[in-house]
Amino acid sequence: MPAIDSFTVTYIAIPLLIFLSRVADVTIGTLRIVFISKGLKLLAPILGFFEILIWLLAMTKVFENLDNWLYFIAYAGGFAMGNYVGLKIEERLALGFVNIRITTQKSGAELIQNLTELGYGVTYMNAFGSKGQVNVIYCVLKRKDISEVTQIIKKFNPKAFYTLEDIRLANSGVFRNRPMAQRNPFPLRKGK
């Protein structure tokens, strides 16, 4: 097996390792910050240890070769990609809870009934908005249920105004607990 030439090491292997190291450490850093915001105090320091260890390894290679511009490009590219990967992982994990506030001029009774029947805790009230009488509906739910609930809202009242707010901690609420087979009664179809 032939030895790897110095060109391959200098211009391909090391930049690739720097890039991948940055992707790893920034991804871990992004998740660490999310875990801190969600109150996961034990996991965050462990992730921080590995984040900095990987960062030090990548920076050592960059500082050893300050004359190679490709290392800087790999470092910056890895940072950008690490942010993207970290956010995608966080999106998939869907940790925590959100409060969805739905404001509708149309009666919210049917929407409230449907959300309740599906196991979501709902609080509602009549209110007065800039365009007259409205129903305000509050529902605290797991982040992984956002897509399902927004599809239900669009089905029952496509013109409803709704907002989402992250919640750090929820106590003693009504949270839907259902089997995997019933996760999404209104699946989105691509192209429609």
Secondary structure, DSSP 4 states (H G I P E B T S, - for coil): -PPPPHHHIIIIIHHHHHHHHHHHHHHHHHHHHHHHHTT-TTHHHHHHHHHHHHHHHHHHHHHHTTT-HHHHHHHHHHHHHHHHHHHHHHHHH--SEEEEEEEESS--HHHHHHHHHTT---EEEEEEETTEEEEEEEEEEEGGGHHHHHHHHHHH-TT-EEEEEEES---S-------GGGS-SS---TT-
